Amino acid sequence: MTRWILSFLRDERGAETTEVTITGLVVAGGAVGGFTELNDKISEKVSFTVRKLNIANGD
């Protein structure tokens, strides 16, 4: 197992795979953060609209 790990670390394909994995994780993390923020903003707008409609209907 140790030999395989050392071979993997010396092999350029291992470094490339690691770089691609890290890049993917960063992009995925950014997407999750963006969608979370978008969800929060949409929820705020929906709540605002519901409050305004309730006021308009006299509730």
Summary of the structure (lengths in Angstrom):
residues: 59
radius of gyration: 24.1
end to end distance: 69.5
largest distance: 75.2
contacts: 108
relative contact order: 0.06
helix: 92%
strand: 0%
